Amino acid sequence: MRLTERRPHPFFDRKQEIDDISAALKSARSELRIVYGRRGAGKSTLFEHAFDGREHFSYTCTQRVLALQVEDIRRALVDFAPGALVGSIATFNDFLGALSALATRAKKPLVVVIDEFPYLARAESGVLTDLQRWFNERKRSRVRNLKLFLLGSMVSWMQEQALSDTAALKSVRTGQLAVHPLEYRHAAGFYAKWSAVDRVRAFGIWGGLPGVLAEISGARSLFANLEATTLTRGAKLYDEPDWLQYTDLRGNAIHSSIVRAVAEGARKATDIARAVRAKSDIQPYLDKLLEAQILERRTPLLPTGERPKTSLYYVSDQFLAYWYRFVNPERSALERGQRARPLR
């Protein structure tokens, strides 16, 4: 795949991340880099800018069985390197073998991006083991012409399976890159012409995820954007943020209930449990939300030697906090077109 066009929305910051990717592309060894961050953090756009038109193979994994994904990969490879593939590709190991063959014959590094990798790895239990064994073989045979980037939005899964001390890919990964939401000074670049007050308000509403910020039009006012992007039925940001779909937490209503309780001001675990009417210990759910970077835990500053007795929980993303506090409780009114209530 060759990228020749930029996305129409702005691109700010990320110099360190681009430098890290560039260093991997220039290194004298094969690379297997883990890249993770919440959906909408801008991972794909980051690679567009880091590659700057450089030819590379790219595949985005889906929630399909492995055999169907392998068939999709085969078609993508045929499009990427027509006439260069030898033999059939019917299994994941066949795909890895094809990458080895292409890398061996290539005169320049073969760059491969597998996006939403957790879907592929979870499709069949042996994928991670096969990948680990294959990359170890590449290292032993001194293949230096392969640059593999595994991207994932399931942050807790990536941390457990690719980054932790017990991760299946611990022994073969050559580096990792976390893609975080933008800080205020860069997020404000999406609406740079607004007043200073409205820029601060906007950051408090939409936060720093580029995927959310891309919905904002700097030509409209803050409140016009809020109505158009977030408070109007059918708008992209109107429905419940799809963070559950891209974490390991979907299918369990208590997670979204906890996020709403925290967004509405419940800070201590006991207060959160009371708000969600929990009948059992909620700490495992809180831990999962922390791992997924949906919540963050803060402890009060105390004099030296004193230990805090309690932790306080906050929603880590401004837009999630805004949505659960101001939009979700007013869904009935918004369905009737009454947008004034969330704007009060």
Contacts in CASP RR format, 6 or more apart in sequence:
PFRMAT RR
TARGET T0000
AUTHOR 0000-0000-0000
METHOD contacts of the structure
MODEL  1
MRLTERRPHPFFDRKQEIDDISAALKSARSELRIVYGRRGAGKSTLFEHA
FDGREHFSYTCTQRVLALQVEDIRRALVDFAPGALVGSIATFNDFLGALS
ALATRAKKPLVVVIDEFPYLARAESGVLTDLQRWFNERKRSRVRNLKLFL
LGSMVSWMQEQALSDTAALKSVRTGQLAVHPLEYRHAAGFYAKWSAVDRV
RAFGIWGGLPGVLAEISGARSLFANLEATTLTRGAKLYDEPDWLQYTDLR
GNAIHSSIVRAVAEGARKATDIARAVRAKSDIQPYLDKLLEAQILERRTP
LLPTGERPKTSLYYVSDQFLAYWYRFVNPERSALERGQRARPLR
1 55 0 8 1.000
1 56 0 8 1.000
1 57 0 8 1.000
1 58 0 8 1.000
1 80 0 8 1.000
2 53 0 8 1.000
2 54 0 8 1.000
2 55 0 8 1.000
2 56 0 8 1.000
3 48 0 8 1.000
3 51 0 8 1.000
3 53 0 8 1.000
3 54 0 8 1.000
4 53 0 8 1.000
6 48 0 8 1.000
6 49 0 8 1.000
7 45 0 8 1.000
7 48 0 8 1.000
7 214 0 8 1.000
9 190 0 8 1.000
9 210 0 8 1.000
9 213 0 8 1.000
9 214 0 8 1.000
10 189 0 8 1.000
10 190 0 8 1.000
11 45 0 8 1.000
11 49 0 8 1.000
12 182 0 8 1.000
12 186 0 8 1.000
12 187 0 8 1.000
12 189 0 8 1.000
12 190 0 8 1.000
13 182 0 8 1.000
13 183 0 8 1.000
13 186 0 8 1.000
14 46 0 8 1.000
14 49 0 8 1.000
17 46 0 8 1.000
17 50 0 8 1.000
17 177 0 8 1.000
17 179 0 8 1.000
18 46 0 8 1.000
18 49 0 8 1.000
18 50 0 8 1.000
20 177 0 8 1.000
21 33 0 8 1.000
21 46 0 8 1.000
21 47 0 8 1.000
21 50 0 8 1.000
21 51 0 8 1.000
21 149 0 8 1.000
21 177 0 8 1.000
22 50 0 8 1.000
24 31 0 8 1.000
24 33 0 8 1.000
24 147 0 8 1.000
24 149 0 8 1.000
24 174 0 8 1.000
24 175 0 8 1.000
25 54 0 8 1.000
25 109 0 8 1.000
25 111 0 8 1.000
25 147 0 8 1.000
28 144 0 8 1.000
29 139 0 8 1.000
29 144 0 8 1.000
29 174 0 8 1.000
30 103 0 8 1.000
30 135 0 8 1.000
30 138 0 8 1.000
30 139 0 8 1.000
30 143 0 8 1.000
30 144 0 8 1.000
30 145 0 8 1.000
30 146 0 8 1.000
30 147 0 8 1.000
30 148 0 8 1.000
30 174 0 8 1.000
31 146 0 8 1.000
31 147 0 8 1.000
31 148 0 8 1.000
31 149 0 8 1.000
31 174 0 8 1.000
31 175 0 8 1.000
32 135 0 8 1.000
32 148 0 8 1.000
32 150 0 8 1.000
32 169 0 8 1.000
32 172 0 8 1.000
32 173 0 8 1.000
32 174 0 8 1.000
32 175 0 8 1.000
33 147 0 8 1.000
33 148 0 8 1.000
33 149 0 8 1.000
33 150 0 8 1.000
33 173 0 8 1.000
33 174 0 8 1.000
33 175 0 8 1.000
33 176 0 8 1.000
33 177 0 8 1.000
34 150 0 8 1.000
34 158 0 8 1.000
34 162 0 8 1.000
34 163 0 8 1.000
34 169 0 8 1.000
34 173 0 8 1.000
34 175 0 8 1.000
34 176 0 8 1.000
34 177 0 8 1.000
35 43 0 8 1.000
35 149 0 8 1.000
35 150 0 8 1.000
35 151 0 8 1.000
35 152 0 8 1.000
35 176 0 8 1.000
35 177 0 8 1.000
35 179 0 8 1.000
36 151 0 8 1.000
36 152 0 8 1.000
36 153 0 8 1.000
36 155 0 8 1.000
36 158 0 8 1.000
36 159 0 8 1.000
36 162 0 8 1.000
36 163 0 8 1.000
36 176 0 8 1.000
36 177 0 8 1.000
36 178 0 8 1.000
36 179 0 8 1.000
37 43 0 8 1.000
37 152 0 8 1.000
37 153 0 8 1.000
37 155 0 8 1.000
37 158 0 8 1.000
37 178 0 8 1.000
37 179 0 8 1.000
37 180 0 8 1.000
37 293 0 8 1.000
38 153 0 8 1.000
38 155 0 8 1.000
38 181 0 8 1.000
38 209 0 8 1.000
38 243 0 8 1.000
38 246 0 8 1.000
38 293 0 8 1.000
38 317 0 8 1.000
39 153 0 8 1.000
39 242 0 8 1.000
39 243 0 8 1.000
39 245 0 8 1.000
39 246 0 8 1.000
40 153 0 8 1.000
40 209 0 8 1.000
40 210 0 8 1.000
40 211 0 8 1.000
40 212 0 8 1.000
41 153 0 8 1.000
41 179 0 8 1.000
41 180 0 8 1.000
41 181 0 8 1.000
41 209 0 8 1.000
41 210 0 8 1.000
41 211 0 8 1.000
42 179 0 8 1.000
42 209 0 8 1.000
42 210 0 8 1.000
42 211 0 8 1.000
43 115 0 8 1.000
43 151 0 8 1.000
43 152 0 8 1.000
43 153 0 8 1.000
43 179 0 8 1.000
44 115 0 8 1.000
44 151 0 8 1.000
45 210 0 8 1.000
46 179 0 8 1.000
47 113 0 8 1.000
47 149 0 8 1.000
47 151 0 8 1.000
51 111 0 8 1.000
54 111 0 8 1.000
55 111 0 8 1.000
56 111 0 8 1.000
56 112 0 8 1.000
56 113 0 8 1.000
57 76 0 8 1.000
57 77 0 8 1.000
57 80 0 8 1.000
57 81 0 8 1.000
57 110 0 8 1.000
57 111 0 8 1.000
57 112 0 8 1.000
57 113 0 8 1.000
58 76 0 8 1.000
58 112 0 8 1.000
58 113 0 8 1.000
58 115 0 8 1.000
59 72 0 8 1.000
59 73 0 8 1.000
59 76 0 8 1.000
59 113 0 8 1.000
59 114 0 8 1.000
59 115 0 8 1.000
60 115 0 8 1.000
60 116 0 8 1.000
61 69 0 8 1.000
61 114 0 8 1.000
61 115 0 8 1.000
61 116 0 8 1.000
61 117 0 8 1.000
61 118 0 8 1.000
61 119 0 8 1.000
61 120 0 8 1.000
61 123 0 8 1.000
62 69 0 8 1.000
62 72 0 8 1.000
62 116 0 8 1.000
62 119 0 8 1.000
63 119 0 8 1.000
64 72 0 8 1.000
64 123 0 8 1.000
65 123 0 8 1.000
65 124 0 8 1.000
66 92 0 8 1.000
66 120 0 8 1.000
66 123 0 8 1.000
66 124 0 8 1.000
66 127 0 8 1.000
69 119 0 8 1.000
69 120 0 8 1.000
69 123 0 8 1.000
70 89 0 8 1.000
70 90 0 8 1.000
70 91 0 8 1.000
70 92 0 8 1.000
70 94 0 8 1.000
70 95 0 8 1.000
73 89 0 8 1.000
73 95 0 8 1.000
74 89 0 8 1.000
74 95 0 8 1.000
77 85 0 8 1.000
77 89 0 8 1.000
77 95 0 8 1.000
77 98 0 8 1.000
78 85 0 8 1.000
81 102 0 8 1.000
84 102 0 8 1.000
84 105 0 8 1.000
85 98 0 8 1.000
85 101 0 8 1.000
85 102 0 8 1.000
86 101 0 8 1.000
87 94 0 8 1.000
88 94 0 8 1.000
89 95 0 8 1.000
89 98 0 8 1.000
92 120 0 8 1.000
92 124 0 8 1.000
92 127 0 8 1.000
92 130 0 8 1.000
93 130 0 8 1.000
93 134 0 8 1.000
96 130 0 8 1.000
96 131 0 8 1.000
96 134 0 8 1.000
97 134 0 8 1.000
99 110 0 8 1.000
99 112 0 8 1.000
99 146 0 8 1.000
99 148 0 8 1.000
100 134 0 8 1.000
100 138 0 8 1.000
100 143 0 8 1.000
100 146 0 8 1.000
102 110 0 8 1.000
103 109 0 8 1.000
103 110 0 8 1.000
103 138 0 8 1.000
103 143 0 8 1.000
103 145 0 8 1.000
103 146 0 8 1.000
104 143 0 8 1.000
104 145 0 8 1.000
106 145 0 8 1.000
108 145 0 8 1.000
109 145 0 8 1.000
109 146 0 8 1.000
109 147 0 8 1.000
110 145 0 8 1.000
110 146 0 8 1.000
110 147 0 8 1.000
111 147 0 8 1.000
111 149 0 8 1.000
112 146 0 8 1.000
112 147 0 8 1.000
112 148 0 8 1.000
112 149 0 8 1.000
113 149 0 8 1.000
113 151 0 8 1.000
114 120 0 8 1.000
114 148 0 8 1.000
114 149 0 8 1.000
114 150 0 8 1.000
114 151 0 8 1.000
115 151 0 8 1.000
115 152 0 8 1.000
116 151 0 8 1.000
116 152 0 8 1.000
116 153 0 8 1.000
117 150 0 8 1.000
117 151 0 8 1.000
117 152 0 8 1.000
117 158 0 8 1.000
118 152 0 8 1.000
118 153 0 8 1.000
118 154 0 8 1.000
118 157 0 8 1.000
118 158 0 8 1.000
118 161 0 8 1.000
120 127 0 8 1.000
121 127 0 8 1.000
121 128 0 8 1.000
121 131 0 8 1.000
121 161 0 8 1.000
122 157 0 8 1.000
128 161 0 8 1.000
128 168 0 8 1.000
128 169 0 8 1.000
129 168 0 8 1.000
131 169 0 8 1.000
131 172 0 8 1.000
132 168 0 8 1.000
132 169 0 8 1.000
132 171 0 8 1.000
132 172 0 8 1.000
135 148 0 8 1.000
135 172 0 8 1.000
136 171 0 8 1.000
136 172 0 8 1.000
138 146 0 8 1.000
139 172 0 8 1.000
150 162 0 8 1.000
150 169 0 8 1.000
152 158 0 8 1.000
153 246 0 8 1.000
153 247 0 8 1.000
154 246 0 8 1.000
154 247 0 8 1.000
154 248 0 8 1.000
154 292 0 8 1.000
155 247 0 8 1.000
155 291 0 8 1.000
155 292 0 8 1.000
155 293 0 8 1.000
156 247 0 8 1.000
156 248 0 8 1.000
156 249 0 8 1.000
156 288 0 8 1.000
156 291 0 8 1.000
156 292 0 8 1.000
157 248 0 8 1.000
159 291 0 8 1.000
160 166 0 8 1.000
160 167 0 8 1.000
160 291 0 8 1.000
161 167 0 8 1.000
161 168 0 8 1.000
161 169 0 8 1.000
162 168 0 8 1.000
162 169 0 8 1.000
162 170 0 8 1.000
162 173 0 8 1.000
162 176 0 8 1.000
163 170 0 8 1.000
163 173 0 8 1.000
163 176 0 8 1.000
164 170 0 8 1.000
167 173 0 8 1.000
181 187 0 8 1.000
181 207 0 8 1.000
181 208 0 8 1.000
181 209 0 8 1.000
181 210 0 8 1.000
181 317 0 8 1.000
182 208 0 8 1.000
182 209 0 8 1.000
182 210 0 8 1.000
182 213 0 8 1.000
183 208 0 8 1.000
184 200 0 8 1.000
184 203 0 8 1.000
184 208 0 8 1.000
187 202 0 8 1.000
187 203 0 8 1.000
187 206 0 8 1.000
187 207 0 8 1.000
187 208 0 8 1.000
187 213 0 8 1.000
188 199 0 8 1.000
188 202 0 8 1.000
188 203 0 8 1.000
190 213 0 8 1.000
190 214 0 8 1.000
190 216 0 8 1.000
190 218 0 8 1.000
191 198 0 8 1.000
191 199 0 8 1.000
191 202 0 8 1.000
191 216 0 8 1.000
191 218 0 8 1.000
191 222 0 8 1.000
191 225 0 8 1.000
192 199 0 8 1.000
193 218 0 8 1.000
194 202 0 8 1.000
194 218 0 8 1.000
194 221 0 8 1.000
194 222 0 8 1.000
198 221 0 8 1.000
198 222 0 8 1.000
201 222 0 8 1.000
202 216 0 8 1.000
202 222 0 8 1.000
202 225 0 8 1.000
203 318 0 8 1.000
204 318 0 8 1.000
204 322 0 8 1.000
205 226 0 8 1.000
205 230 0 8 1.000
205 318 0 8 1.000
205 319 0 8 1.000
205 322 0 8 1.000
206 212 0 8 1.000
206 213 0 8 1.000
206 216 0 8 1.000
206 318 0 8 1.000
206 319 0 8 1.000
206 322 0 8 1.000
207 213 0 8 1.000
207 317 0 8 1.000
207 318 0 8 1.000
207 319 0 8 1.000
208 317 0 8 1.000
208 318 0 8 1.000
208 319 0 8 1.000
209 317 0 8 1.000
209 319 0 8 1.000
212 237 0 8 1.000
212 319 0 8 1.000
215 225 0 8 1.000
215 229 0 8 1.000
215 235 0 8 1.000
215 236 0 8 1.000
215 237 0 8 1.000
216 225 0 8 1.000
216 229 0 8 1.000
217 225 0 8 1.000
217 228 0 8 1.000
218 225 0 8 1.000
220 228 0 8 1.000
223 343 0 8 1.000
226 343 0 8 1.000
227 339 0 8 1.000
227 343 0 8 1.000
228 235 0 8 1.000
229 235 0 8 1.000
229 236 0 8 1.000
229 237 0 8 1.000
229 238 0 8 1.000
230 237 0 8 1.000
230 238 0 8 1.000
230 323 0 8 1.000
230 327 0 8 1.000
231 238 0 8 1.000
231 327 0 8 1.000
231 334 0 8 1.000
231 339 0 8 1.000
231 342 0 8 1.000
231 343 0 8 1.000
232 238 0 8 1.000
232 334 0 8 1.000
232 337 0 8 1.000
232 339 0 8 1.000
233 334 0 8 1.000
233 335 0 8 1.000
233 337 0 8 1.000
237 319 0 8 1.000
237 323 0 8 1.000
238 327 0 8 1.000
238 334 0 8 1.000
240 256 0 8 1.000
240 323 0 8 1.000
240 328 0 8 1.000
241 319 0 8 1.000
241 320 0 8 1.000
241 323 0 8 1.000
243 292 0 8 1.000
243 294 0 8 1.000
243 320 0 8 1.000
244 250 0 8 1.000
244 251 0 8 1.000
244 255 0 8 1.000
244 256 0 8 1.000
247 292 0 8 1.000
247 294 0 8 1.000
248 288 0 8 1.000
248 292 0 8 1.000
249 255 0 8 1.000
249 288 0 8 1.000
249 289 0 8 1.000
249 292 0 8 1.000
249 294 0 8 1.000
252 285 0 8 1.000
254 276 0 8 1.000
254 278 0 8 1.000
254 282 0 8 1.000
254 285 0 8 1.000
255 285 0 8 1.000
255 288 0 8 1.000
255 289 0 8 1.000
255 294 0 8 1.000
257 275 0 8 1.000
257 276 0 8 1.000
258 272 0 8 1.000
258 276 0 8 1.000
258 282 0 8 1.000
258 285 0 8 1.000
258 286 0 8 1.000
258 289 0 8 1.000
258 295 0 8 1.000
259 289 0 8 1.000
259 294 0 8 1.000
259 295 0 8 1.000
259 315 0 8 1.000
259 320 0 8 1.000
259 324 0 8 1.000
260 324 0 8 1.000
260 325 0 8 1.000
260 328 0 8 1.000
261 271 0 8 1.000
261 272 0 8 1.000
261 275 0 8 1.000
261 276 0 8 1.000
262 272 0 8 1.000
262 295 0 8 1.000
262 313 0 8 1.000
262 314 0 8 1.000
262 315 0 8 1.000
262 321 0 8 1.000
263 315 0 8 1.000
263 320 0 8 1.000
263 321 0 8 1.000
263 322 0 8 1.000
263 323 0 8 1.000
263 324 0 8 1.000
263 325 0 8 1.000
264 275 0 8 1.000
264 324 0 8 1.000
264 325 0 8 1.000
266 272 0 8 1.000
266 274 0 8 1.000
266 275 0 8 1.000
266 313 0 8 1.000
267 312 0 8 1.000
267 313 0 8 1.000
267 314 0 8 1.000
268 310 0 8 1.000
268 311 0 8 1.000
268 312 0 8 1.000
268 313 0 8 1.000
269 282 0 8 1.000
269 283 0 8 1.000
269 286 0 8 1.000
269 310 0 8 1.000
269 311 0 8 1.000
269 313 0 8 1.000
272 278 0 8 1.000
272 282 0 8 1.000
272 286 0 8 1.000
272 313 0 8 1.000
273 282 0 8 1.000
276 282 0 8 1.000
286 295 0 8 1.000
286 313 0 8 1.000
289 295 0 8 1.000
290 296 0 8 1.000
290 297 0 8 1.000
293 316 0 8 1.000
294 315 0 8 1.000
294 316 0 8 1.000
294 317 0 8 1.000
294 320 0 8 1.000
295 313 0 8 1.000
295 314 0 8 1.000
295 315 0 8 1.000
295 316 0 8 1.000
296 313 0 8 1.000
296 314 0 8 1.000
296 315 0 8 1.000
296 316 0 8 1.000
297 311 0 8 1.000
297 312 0 8 1.000
297 313 0 8 1.000
297 314 0 8 1.000
298 311 0 8 1.000
298 312 0 8 1.000
298 313 0 8 1.000
298 314 0 8 1.000
299 308 0 8 1.000
299 310 0 8 1.000
299 311 0 8 1.000
299 312 0 8 1.000
300 308 0 8 1.000
300 310 0 8 1.000
300 312 0 8 1.000
302 308 0 8 1.000
314 321 0 8 1.000
315 321 0 8 1.000
315 324 0 8 1.000
326 342 0 8 1.000
327 334 0 8 1.000
327 342 0 8 1.000
330 338 0 8 1.000
330 341 0 8 1.000
330 342 0 8 1.000
333 341 0 8 1.000
333 342 0 8 1.000
334 341 0 8 1.000
334 342 0 8 1.000
END
